[in-house]
Amino acid sequence: MDQPRVPRGIRAGGQFWQHQRPESEIRLPAAGWPSIAYEDKQWETIHDPSQSRRQRLRARGPYQAAVVPSIADSHPMVSGQTAALVEEATIETVRFDRDLGDDAAPFAALLLRSESAASSQIENLTVGAKRIALAQLGERSSSNAALVASNISAMVAAVELADCLEETNILAMHKALLDASQPQMAGRYRTEAVWIGGNSPHAAMFVPPSHERIPEAMGDLIRFMQRDDIPALTQAAIAHAQFETIHPFPDGNGRTGRALVGSMLRNKGVTEKVTIPVSSGLLTDTKAYFDALGAFREGDIEPIVQMFAESTFRATANGRQLAQDIGNIRQEIYTSFGRTPGEGLKRATELIVREPAITARMLSETAGQSSSAAYRNIEHLEQVGALKPVGHVNGHRVWIAPRVIEALDNFAARAGRRSRG
């Protein structure tokens, strides 16, 4: 008989490690978590004739870059209220992963796609599910859709590489994200200064560490991620915030950092079947998310841990609704056949509820069908309204599953809706 799964951070019966300490022993985060420091760095500016004299003067001289503290051996302490929230969120995540049961395999692909889209939307890369599905087949008329499709590749890499949290795998996630759009920087740490906000590091809201400090800082972060004595969701939230503070890549840090969260939750045993769409929860209040990252840099871990826990509840609730919608669509397709479908038609139906844009070649290869059988099954699905032709991509005729596309767009709409109060 299989033993019940107990992710690290929860004892059997749902008892949380951090609750073993009396309330009086819980330290406030500001007293126990290191904040970033700063150092002066020289700035070599390139003459820009479009800048005014005032702008050029402001962009001269040294600027201050962050110096991230070592966290590999630090012990994150949160309030009893936040610890309880983390416990409840972790249990809900395990329950969500478990409750999908036999539906996990087809649904996992849609959930991963939804998380990738939500993570991209945080970076203002907004695009509909139809465009994303077509981009995954190679259609490149929408640059945003192509970038989201690449983000899906990064999420797939994050799941596949979750068994080992190490530098090589983080670089592989970033390579999967940017290889199609920016191959010159994909999978490589930056070799120059970057900043957030403003047109120079002097006017920036935040300047991440100098590129010379990245290898050491990432090595320290990876050692923190590999620890086994911290509640998983707390550890993932802090690791994400530290990664964003280091900002190790020229571009794609936010999307890679959020993909890393899914990888960590899989590594720590919180999930086994699906990727929790944490980014869809963060989308409800992106200002609070960025404010929490700012607080983390000042030595306060409480907001980012709370934010991730609360986002988990929103994400799993949204994910359950998507699962229900997809289940209803699948059932309606089978009902529309009027009789028990053959094995080939069953495989075609199962394909379109996890891949809402297909070609006959894709069905043939995925379901092990001949080309003629694939076209017959597609025609049958088209007759009952489950598929609709939408043109050609790279010389191949493409069909979409309109109701699945609608369900994914509805998921995105719910994710982007601000919560009250």
Contacts in CASP RR format, 6 or more apart in sequence:
PFRMAT RR
TARGET T0000
AUTHOR 0000-0000-0000
METHOD contacts of the structure
MODEL  1
MDQPRVPRGIRAGGQFWQHQRPESEIRLPAAGWPSIAYEDKQWETIHDPS
QSRRQRLRARGPYQAAVVPSIADSHPMVSGQTAALVEEATIETVRFDRDL
GDDAAPFAALLLRSESAASSQIENLTVGAKRIALAQLGERSSSNAALVAS
NISAMVAAVELADCLEETNILAMHKALLDASQPQMAGRYRTEAVWIGGNS
PHAAMFVPPSHERIPEAMGDLIRFMQRDDIPALTQAAIAHAQFETIHPFP
DGNGRTGRALVGSMLRNKGVTEKVTIPVSSGLLTDTKAYFDALGAFREGD
IEPIVQMFAESTFRATANGRQLAQDIGNIRQEIYTSFGRTPGEGLKRATE
LIVREPAITARMLSETAGQSSSAAYRNIEHLEQVGALKPVGHVNGHRVWI
APRVIEALDNFAARAGRRSRG
4 12 0 8 1.000
5 94 0 8 1.000
5 98 0 8 1.000
5 269 0 8 1.000
5 272 0 8 1.000
6 12 0 8 1.000
7 90 0 8 1.000
7 94 0 8 1.000
7 232 0 8 1.000
7 268 0 8 1.000
7 269 0 8 1.000
7 270 0 8 1.000
8 228 0 8 1.000
8 231 0 8 1.000
8 232 0 8 1.000
8 268 0 8 1.000
8 269 0 8 1.000
9 16 0 8 1.000
9 17 0 8 1.000
9 90 0 8 1.000
9 230 0 8 1.000
9 231 0 8 1.000
9 232 0 8 1.000
10 16 0 8 1.000
10 17 0 8 1.000
10 87 0 8 1.000
10 90 0 8 1.000
10 91 0 8 1.000
10 94 0 8 1.000
10 231 0 8 1.000
11 17 0 8 1.000
14 87 0 8 1.000
14 91 0 8 1.000
16 83 0 8 1.000
16 84 0 8 1.000
16 86 0 8 1.000
16 87 0 8 1.000
16 231 0 8 1.000
17 231 0 8 1.000
18 26 0 8 1.000
18 78 0 8 1.000
18 80 0 8 1.000
18 83 0 8 1.000
18 86 0 8 1.000
18 87 0 8 1.000
18 231 0 8 1.000
19 80 0 8 1.000
19 83 0 8 1.000
19 84 0 8 1.000
19 87 0 8 1.000
23 80 0 8 1.000
26 77 0 8 1.000
26 78 0 8 1.000
26 79 0 8 1.000
26 80 0 8 1.000
26 83 0 8 1.000
27 77 0 8 1.000
28 77 0 8 1.000
28 79 0 8 1.000
29 76 0 8 1.000
29 77 0 8 1.000
29 78 0 8 1.000
29 79 0 8 1.000
29 299 0 8 1.000
29 300 0 8 1.000
29 301 0 8 1.000
29 302 0 8 1.000
30 299 0 8 1.000
30 300 0 8 1.000
31 77 0 8 1.000
32 74 0 8 1.000
32 75 0 8 1.000
32 77 0 8 1.000
33 74 0 8 1.000
33 76 0 8 1.000
33 77 0 8 1.000
33 299 0 8 1.000
33 300 0 8 1.000
33 301 0 8 1.000
34 69 0 8 1.000
34 70 0 8 1.000
34 71 0 8 1.000
34 74 0 8 1.000
34 299 0 8 1.000
35 69 0 8 1.000
35 297 0 8 1.000
35 298 0 8 1.000
35 299 0 8 1.000
36 66 0 8 1.000
36 67 0 8 1.000
36 68 0 8 1.000
36 69 0 8 1.000
36 245 0 8 1.000
36 297 0 8 1.000
36 298 0 8 1.000
36 299 0 8 1.000
37 66 0 8 1.000
37 67 0 8 1.000
37 69 0 8 1.000
38 64 0 8 1.000
38 65 0 8 1.000
38 66 0 8 1.000
38 67 0 8 1.000
39 64 0 8 1.000
39 65 0 8 1.000
39 67 0 8 1.000
39 210 0 8 1.000
40 62 0 8 1.000
40 63 0 8 1.000
40 64 0 8 1.000
41 62 0 8 1.000
41 63 0 8 1.000
41 64 0 8 1.000
41 65 0 8 1.000
41 193 0 8 1.000
41 201 0 8 1.000
41 210 0 8 1.000
42 61 0 8 1.000
42 62 0 8 1.000
43 59 0 8 1.000
43 60 0 8 1.000
43 61 0 8 1.000
43 62 0 8 1.000
43 63 0 8 1.000
43 193 0 8 1.000
43 200 0 8 1.000
43 201 0 8 1.000
43 202 0 8 1.000
45 56 0 8 1.000
45 59 0 8 1.000
45 60 0 8 1.000
45 200 0 8 1.000
47 56 0 8 1.000
48 56 0 8 1.000
51 59 0 8 1.000
51 199 0 8 1.000
55 199 0 8 1.000
58 200 0 8 1.000
58 202 0 8 1.000
58 203 0 8 1.000
59 199 0 8 1.000
59 200 0 8 1.000
59 202 0 8 1.000
59 203 0 8 1.000
60 202 0 8 1.000
61 202 0 8 1.000
63 200 0 8 1.000
63 201 0 8 1.000
63 202 0 8 1.000
63 204 0 8 1.000
63 207 0 8 1.000
64 207 0 8 1.000
65 193 0 8 1.000
65 201 0 8 1.000
65 207 0 8 1.000
65 208 0 8 1.000
65 209 0 8 1.000
65 210 0 8 1.000
66 206 0 8 1.000
66 207 0 8 1.000
66 208 0 8 1.000
66 209 0 8 1.000
66 245 0 8 1.000
66 297 0 8 1.000
67 209 0 8 1.000
67 213 0 8 1.000
68 209 0 8 1.000
68 213 0 8 1.000
68 217 0 8 1.000
68 242 0 8 1.000
68 245 0 8 1.000
68 246 0 8 1.000
70 220 0 8 1.000
71 220 0 8 1.000
71 221 0 8 1.000
71 224 0 8 1.000
71 238 0 8 1.000
71 242 0 8 1.000
72 219 0 8 1.000
72 220 0 8 1.000
72 221 0 8 1.000
72 223 0 8 1.000
72 224 0 8 1.000
72 227 0 8 1.000
74 224 0 8 1.000
75 230 0 8 1.000
76 230 0 8 1.000
76 234 0 8 1.000
76 235 0 8 1.000
76 238 0 8 1.000
76 301 0 8 1.000
76 305 0 8 1.000
78 86 0 8 1.000
78 234 0 8 1.000
78 301 0 8 1.000
78 302 0 8 1.000
78 305 0 8 1.000
79 302 0 8 1.000
82 302 0 8 1.000
82 305 0 8 1.000
82 306 0 8 1.000
82 309 0 8 1.000
83 231 0 8 1.000
85 306 0 8 1.000
85 309 0 8 1.000
85 310 0 8 1.000
86 231 0 8 1.000
86 233 0 8 1.000
86 234 0 8 1.000
86 305 0 8 1.000
86 309 0 8 1.000
87 231 0 8 1.000
88 309 0 8 1.000
89 233 0 8 1.000
89 308 0 8 1.000
89 309 0 8 1.000
89 310 0 8 1.000
89 312 0 8 1.000
89 313 0 8 1.000
90 231 0 8 1.000
90 232 0 8 1.000
90 233 0 8 1.000
90 270 0 8 1.000
90 312 0 8 1.000
92 312 0 8 1.000
92 313 0 8 1.000
92 316 0 8 1.000
93 233 0 8 1.000
93 265 0 8 1.000
93 270 0 8 1.000
93 271 0 8 1.000
93 276 0 8 1.000
93 312 0 8 1.000
93 316 0 8 1.000
94 270 0 8 1.000
94 271 0 8 1.000
96 274 0 8 1.000
96 276 0 8 1.000
96 316 0 8 1.000
96 319 0 8 1.000
96 320 0 8 1.000
97 104 0 8 1.000
97 270 0 8 1.000
97 271 0 8 1.000
97 272 0 8 1.000
97 273 0 8 1.000
97 274 0 8 1.000
97 276 0 8 1.000
99 320 0 8 1.000
100 107 0 8 1.000
100 108 0 8 1.000
100 273 0 8 1.000
100 274 0 8 1.000
100 323 0 8 1.000
101 273 0 8 1.000
103 323 0 8 1.000
103 327 0 8 1.000
104 273 0 8 1.000
104 274 0 8 1.000
105 273 0 8 1.000
105 354 0 8 1.000
106 326 0 8 1.000
106 350 0 8 1.000
106 353 0 8 1.000
106 354 0 8 1.000
107 274 0 8 1.000
107 322 0 8 1.000
107 323 0 8 1.000
107 326 0 8 1.000
107 354 0 8 1.000
108 273 0 8 1.000
108 274 0 8 1.000
108 275 0 8 1.000
108 354 0 8 1.000
109 354 0 8 1.000
109 355 0 8 1.000
110 322 0 8 1.000
110 326 0 8 1.000
110 353 0 8 1.000
110 354 0 8 1.000
110 356 0 8 1.000
110 404 0 8 1.000
110 408 0 8 1.000
111 274 0 8 1.000
111 275 0 8 1.000
111 276 0 8 1.000
111 277 0 8 1.000
111 319 0 8 1.000
111 322 0 8 1.000
112 152 0 8 1.000
112 155 0 8 1.000
112 156 0 8 1.000
112 159 0 8 1.000
112 274 0 8 1.000
112 275 0 8 1.000
113 129 0 8 1.000
113 132 0 8 1.000
113 152 0 8 1.000
113 408 0 8 1.000
114 277 0 8 1.000
114 280 0 8 1.000
114 319 0 8 1.000
114 322 0 8 1.000
114 408 0 8 1.000
114 411 0 8 1.000
114 412 0 8 1.000
114 415 0 8 1.000
115 155 0 8 1.000
115 258 0 8 1.000
115 275 0 8 1.000
115 276 0 8 1.000
115 277 0 8 1.000
115 278 0 8 1.000
115 279 0 8 1.000
115 280 0 8 1.000
116 148 0 8 1.000
116 151 0 8 1.000
116 152 0 8 1.000
116 154 0 8 1.000
116 155 0 8 1.000
116 255 0 8 1.000
117 127 0 8 1.000
117 128 0 8 1.000
117 129 0 8 1.000
117 132 0 8 1.000
117 148 0 8 1.000
117 151 0 8 1.000
117 408 0 8 1.000
117 412 0 8 1.000
118 277 0 8 1.000
118 279 0 8 1.000
118 280 0 8 1.000
118 281 0 8 1.000
118 282 0 8 1.000
118 283 0 8 1.000
118 412 0 8 1.000
118 415 0 8 1.000
118 416 0 8 1.000
119 151 0 8 1.000
119 155 0 8 1.000
119 254 0 8 1.000
119 255 0 8 1.000
119 258 0 8 1.000
119 259 0 8 1.000
119 279 0 8 1.000
120 126 0 8 1.000
120 127 0 8 1.000
120 144 0 8 1.000
120 147 0 8 1.000
120 148 0 8 1.000
120 151 0 8 1.000
120 255 0 8 1.000
121 279 0 8 1.000
121 283 0 8 1.000
121 412 0 8 1.000
121 415 0 8 1.000
121 416 0 8 1.000
122 254 0 8 1.000
122 258 0 8 1.000
122 279 0 8 1.000
122 282 0 8 1.000
122 283 0 8 1.000
122 286 0 8 1.000
122 289 0 8 1.000
123 252 0 8 1.000
123 254 0 8 1.000
123 255 0 8 1.000
125 144 0 8 1.000
125 147 0 8 1.000
125 148 0 8 1.000
126 144 0 8 1.000
127 142 0 8 1.000
127 144 0 8 1.000
127 145 0 8 1.000
127 148 0 8 1.000
128 145 0 8 1.000
128 408 0 8 1.000
128 409 0 8 1.000
128 412 0 8 1.000
129 356 0 8 1.000
129 405 0 8 1.000
129 408 0 8 1.000
129 409 0 8 1.000
129 412 0 8 1.000
130 356 0 8 1.000
130 357 0 8 1.000
130 390 0 8 1.000
130 400 0 8 1.000
130 405 0 8 1.000
131 139 0 8 1.000
131 142 0 8 1.000
131 144 0 8 1.000
131 145 0 8 1.000
132 145 0 8 1.000
132 148 0 8 1.000
132 149 0 8 1.000
132 152 0 8 1.000
133 355 0 8 1.000
133 356 0 8 1.000
133 357 0 8 1.000
133 400 0 8 1.000
133 405 0 8 1.000
134 145 0 8 1.000
134 357 0 8 1.000
134 390 0 8 1.000
134 393 0 8 1.000
134 398 0 8 1.000
134 400 0 8 1.000
135 142 0 8 1.000
135 145 0 8 1.000
135 146 0 8 1.000
135 148 0 8 1.000
135 149 0 8 1.000
136 149 0 8 1.000
136 152 0 8 1.000
136 355 0 8 1.000
136 357 0 8 1.000
137 357 0 8 1.000
137 359 0 8 1.000
137 362 0 8 1.000
137 393 0 8 1.000
137 394 0 8 1.000
137 396 0 8 1.000
137 398 0 8 1.000
138 149 0 8 1.000
138 393 0 8 1.000
138 394 0 8 1.000
139 145 0 8 1.000
139 393 0 8 1.000
139 394 0 8 1.000
139 398 0 8 1.000
140 146 0 8 1.000
146 180 0 8 1.000
146 181 0 8 1.000
147 181 0 8 1.000
149 180 0 8 1.000
150 176 0 8 1.000
150 177 0 8 1.000
150 178 0 8 1.000
150 179 0 8 1.000
150 180 0 8 1.000
150 181 0 8 1.000
151 177 0 8 1.000
151 255 0 8 1.000
151 259 0 8 1.000
153 176 0 8 1.000
153 177 0 8 1.000
153 179 0 8 1.000
153 180 0 8 1.000
154 173 0 8 1.000
154 174 0 8 1.000
154 176 0 8 1.000
154 177 0 8 1.000
154 255 0 8 1.000
154 256 0 8 1.000
154 259 0 8 1.000
155 259 0 8 1.000
155 262 0 8 1.000
155 275 0 8 1.000
156 176 0 8 1.000
157 169 0 8 1.000
157 172 0 8 1.000
157 173 0 8 1.000
157 175 0 8 1.000
157 176 0 8 1.000
157 259 0 8 1.000
158 173 0 8 1.000
158 259 0 8 1.000
158 260 0 8 1.000
158 262 0 8 1.000
158 263 0 8 1.000
158 275 0 8 1.000
159 262 0 8 1.000
159 263 0 8 1.000
159 266 0 8 1.000
159 275 0 8 1.000
161 169 0 8 1.000
161 172 0 8 1.000
161 173 0 8 1.000
161 263 0 8 1.000
162 262 0 8 1.000
162 263 0 8 1.000
162 264 0 8 1.000
162 266 0 8 1.000
162 267 0 8 1.000
163 267 0 8 1.000
165 222 0 8 1.000
165 225 0 8 1.000
165 226 0 8 1.000
165 263 0 8 1.000
165 264 0 8 1.000
165 267 0 8 1.000
166 222 0 8 1.000
167 218 0 8 1.000
167 219 0 8 1.000
167 222 0 8 1.000
169 263 0 8 1.000
170 218 0 8 1.000
170 222 0 8 1.000
170 256 0 8 1.000
170 260 0 8 1.000
171 187 0 8 1.000
171 188 0 8 1.000
171 189 0 8 1.000
172 187 0 8 1.000
173 256 0 8 1.000
173 259 0 8 1.000
173 260 0 8 1.000
173 263 0 8 1.000
174 186 0 8 1.000
174 187 0 8 1.000
174 188 0 8 1.000
174 249 0 8 1.000
174 252 0 8 1.000
174 256 0 8 1.000
175 186 0 8 1.000
175 187 0 8 1.000
177 186 0 8 1.000
177 252 0 8 1.000
177 255 0 8 1.000
177 256 0 8 1.000
177 259 0 8 1.000
178 185 0 8 1.000
178 186 0 8 1.000
178 187 0 8 1.000
178 251 0 8 1.000
178 252 0 8 1.000
179 186 0 8 1.000
179 187 0 8 1.000
182 251 0 8 1.000
185 249 0 8 1.000
185 250 0 8 1.000
185 251 0 8 1.000
187 249 0 8 1.000
188 249 0 8 1.000
189 211 0 8 1.000
189 214 0 8 1.000
189 215 0 8 1.000
189 218 0 8 1.000
189 248 0 8 1.000
189 249 0 8 1.000
190 211 0 8 1.000
190 214 0 8 1.000
190 247 0 8 1.000
190 248 0 8 1.000
190 249 0 8 1.000
190 250 0 8 1.000
191 211 0 8 1.000
192 211 0 8 1.000
192 250 0 8 1.000
193 201 0 8 1.000
193 207 0 8 1.000
193 210 0 8 1.000
193 211 0 8 1.000
194 207 0 8 1.000
194 208 0 8 1.000
194 247 0 8 1.000
194 250 0 8 1.000
195 201 0 8 1.000
195 204 0 8 1.000
195 205 0 8 1.000
195 206 0 8 1.000
195 207 0 8 1.000
195 208 0 8 1.000
196 204 0 8 1.000
196 205 0 8 1.000
196 206 0 8 1.000
196 207 0 8 1.000
196 208 0 8 1.000
196 247 0 8 1.000
197 203 0 8 1.000
197 204 0 8 1.000
197 205 0 8 1.000
197 206 0 8 1.000
198 204 0 8 1.000
198 205 0 8 1.000
201 207 0 8 1.000
206 294 0 8 1.000
206 297 0 8 1.000
208 245 0 8 1.000
208 246 0 8 1.000
208 247 0 8 1.000
209 217 0 8 1.000
209 245 0 8 1.000
209 246 0 8 1.000
209 247 0 8 1.000
214 246 0 8 1.000
214 248 0 8 1.000
217 246 0 8 1.000
217 248 0 8 1.000
218 246 0 8 1.000
218 248 0 8 1.000
221 239 0 8 1.000
221 242 0 8 1.000
221 243 0 8 1.000
221 246 0 8 1.000
224 235 0 8 1.000
224 238 0 8 1.000
224 239 0 8 1.000
224 242 0 8 1.000
225 235 0 8 1.000
225 239 0 8 1.000
225 264 0 8 1.000
227 235 0 8 1.000
230 238 0 8 1.000
232 264 0 8 1.000
232 265 0 8 1.000
232 268 0 8 1.000
232 269 0 8 1.000
232 270 0 8 1.000
233 265 0 8 1.000
233 270 0 8 1.000
233 305 0 8 1.000
233 308 0 8 1.000
233 309 0 8 1.000
233 312 0 8 1.000
234 305 0 8 1.000
235 264 0 8 1.000
235 268 0 8 1.000
236 261 0 8 1.000
236 262 0 8 1.000
236 264 0 8 1.000
236 265 0 8 1.000
236 268 0 8 1.000
236 308 0 8 1.000
237 261 0 8 1.000
237 301 0 8 1.000
237 304 0 8 1.000
237 305 0 8 1.000
237 307 0 8 1.000
237 308 0 8 1.000
237 309 0 8 1.000
238 296 0 8 1.000
238 301 0 8 1.000
238 304 0 8 1.000
238 305 0 8 1.000
239 260 0 8 1.000
239 261 0 8 1.000
239 264 0 8 1.000
240 257 0 8 1.000
240 258 0 8 1.000
240 260 0 8 1.000
240 261 0 8 1.000
240 304 0 8 1.000
240 308 0 8 1.000
241 292 0 8 1.000
241 293 0 8 1.000
241 296 0 8 1.000
241 297 0 8 1.000
241 301 0 8 1.000
241 304 0 8 1.000
242 296 0 8 1.000
243 253 0 8 1.000
243 256 0 8 1.000
243 257 0 8 1.000
243 260 0 8 1.000
244 253 0 8 1.000
244 254 0 8 1.000
244 257 0 8 1.000
244 293 0 8 1.000
245 293 0 8 1.000
245 296 0 8 1.000
245 297 0 8 1.000
247 253 0 8 1.000
249 256 0 8 1.000
258 278 0 8 1.000
258 279 0 8 1.000
258 282 0 8 1.000
261 278 0 8 1.000
261 308 0 8 1.000
262 271 0 8 1.000
262 275 0 8 1.000
262 276 0 8 1.000
262 278 0 8 1.000
265 271 0 8 1.000
265 276 0 8 1.000
266 272 0 8 1.000
266 275 0 8 1.000
270 276 0 8 1.000
276 312 0 8 1.000
276 315 0 8 1.000
276 316 0 8 1.000
277 315 0 8 1.000
277 318 0 8 1.000
277 319 0 8 1.000
277 415 0 8 1.000
278 308 0 8 1.000
278 311 0 8 1.000
278 312 0 8 1.000
278 315 0 8 1.000
279 311 0 8 1.000
279 315 0 8 1.000
279 415 0 8 1.000
280 311 0 8 1.000
280 314 0 8 1.000
280 315 0 8 1.000
280 318 0 8 1.000
280 319 0 8 1.000
280 411 0 8 1.000
280 412 0 8 1.000
280 414 0 8 1.000
280 415 0 8 1.000
280 416 0 8 1.000
281 310 0 8 1.000
281 311 0 8 1.000
281 312 0 8 1.000
281 314 0 8 1.000
281 315 0 8 1.000
281 318 0 8 1.000
281 415 0 8 1.000
282 289 0 8 1.000
282 307 0 8 1.000
282 311 0 8 1.000
283 415 0 8 1.000
283 416 0 8 1.000
284 311 0 8 1.000
284 314 0 8 1.000
284 415 0 8 1.000
284 416 0 8 1.000
284 417 0 8 1.000
284 418 0 8 1.000
284 419 0 8 1.000
285 418 0 8 1.000
285 419 0 8 1.000
288 303 0 8 1.000
288 307 0 8 1.000
289 307 0 8 1.000
291 303 0 8 1.000
292 303 0 8 1.000
292 304 0 8 1.000
292 306 0 8 1.000
292 307 0 8 1.000
293 304 0 8 1.000
295 302 0 8 1.000
295 303 0 8 1.000
295 304 0 8 1.000
296 303 0 8 1.000
296 304 0 8 1.000
314 415 0 8 1.000
314 419 0 8 1.000
318 411 0 8 1.000
318 414 0 8 1.000
318 415 0 8 1.000
319 411 0 8 1.000
321 411 0 8 1.000
321 414 0 8 1.000
322 407 0 8 1.000
322 408 0 8 1.000
322 410 0 8 1.000
322 411 0 8 1.000
325 407 0 8 1.000
325 410 0 8 1.000
325 411 0 8 1.000
326 353 0 8 1.000
326 404 0 8 1.000
326 407 0 8 1.000
327 353 0 8 1.000
329 353 0 8 1.000
329 401 0 8 1.000
329 403 0 8 1.000
329 404 0 8 1.000
329 407 0 8 1.000
330 349 0 8 1.000
330 350 0 8 1.000
330 353 0 8 1.000
332 403 0 8 1.000
333 349 0 8 1.000
333 353 0 8 1.000
333 381 0 8 1.000
333 384 0 8 1.000
333 386 0 8 1.000
334 341 0 8 1.000
334 349 0 8 1.000
336 384 0 8 1.000
336 385 0 8 1.000
336 386 0 8 1.000
337 345 0 8 1.000
337 380 0 8 1.000
337 384 0 8 1.000
341 349 0 8 1.000
344 367 0 8 1.000
344 369 0 8 1.000
344 373 0 8 1.000
344 377 0 8 1.000
345 377 0 8 1.000
345 380 0 8 1.000
345 381 0 8 1.000
347 363 0 8 1.000
347 366 0 8 1.000
347 367 0 8 1.000
347 368 0 8 1.000
347 369 0 8 1.000
347 377 0 8 1.000
348 363 0 8 1.000
348 367 0 8 1.000
348 369 0 8 1.000
348 374 0 8 1.000
348 377 0 8 1.000
348 378 0 8 1.000
348 380 0 8 1.000
348 381 0 8 1.000
349 381 0 8 1.000
349 386 0 8 1.000
351 358 0 8 1.000
351 362 0 8 1.000
351 363 0 8 1.000
351 366 0 8 1.000
351 367 0 8 1.000
352 358 0 8 1.000
352 381 0 8 1.000
352 386 0 8 1.000
352 387 0 8 1.000
352 401 0 8 1.000
352 404 0 8 1.000
353 401 0 8 1.000
353 404 0 8 1.000
355 362 0 8 1.000
355 366 0 8 1.000
356 400 0 8 1.000
356 401 0 8 1.000
356 404 0 8 1.000
356 405 0 8 1.000
356 408 0 8 1.000
357 390 0 8 1.000
357 398 0 8 1.000
357 399 0 8 1.000
357 400 0 8 1.000
357 401 0 8 1.000
358 378 0 8 1.000
358 387 0 8 1.000
358 398 0 8 1.000
358 399 0 8 1.000
358 400 0 8 1.000
358 401 0 8 1.000
359 393 0 8 1.000
359 396 0 8 1.000
359 397 0 8 1.000
359 398 0 8 1.000
359 399 0 8 1.000
360 371 0 8 1.000
360 374 0 8 1.000
360 375 0 8 1.000
360 378 0 8 1.000
360 396 0 8 1.000
360 397 0 8 1.000
361 371 0 8 1.000
361 374 0 8 1.000
361 396 0 8 1.000
363 369 0 8 1.000
363 374 0 8 1.000
363 377 0 8 1.000
363 378 0 8 1.000
364 370 0 8 1.000
364 371 0 8 1.000
364 373 0 8 1.000
364 374 0 8 1.000
367 374 0 8 1.000
369 377 0 8 1.000
378 387 0 8 1.000
378 399 0 8 1.000
381 387 0 8 1.000
381 399 0 8 1.000
382 388 0 8 1.000
382 389 0 8 1.000
382 399 0 8 1.000
385 402 0 8 1.000
386 401 0 8 1.000
386 403 0 8 1.000
387 399 0 8 1.000
387 400 0 8 1.000
387 401 0 8 1.000
388 399 0 8 1.000
388 400 0 8 1.000
388 401 0 8 1.000
388 402 0 8 1.000
389 397 0 8 1.000
389 398 0 8 1.000
389 399 0 8 1.000
390 398 0 8 1.000
390 399 0 8 1.000
390 400 0 8 1.000
391 397 0 8 1.000
391 398 0 8 1.000
392 398 0 8 1.000
END
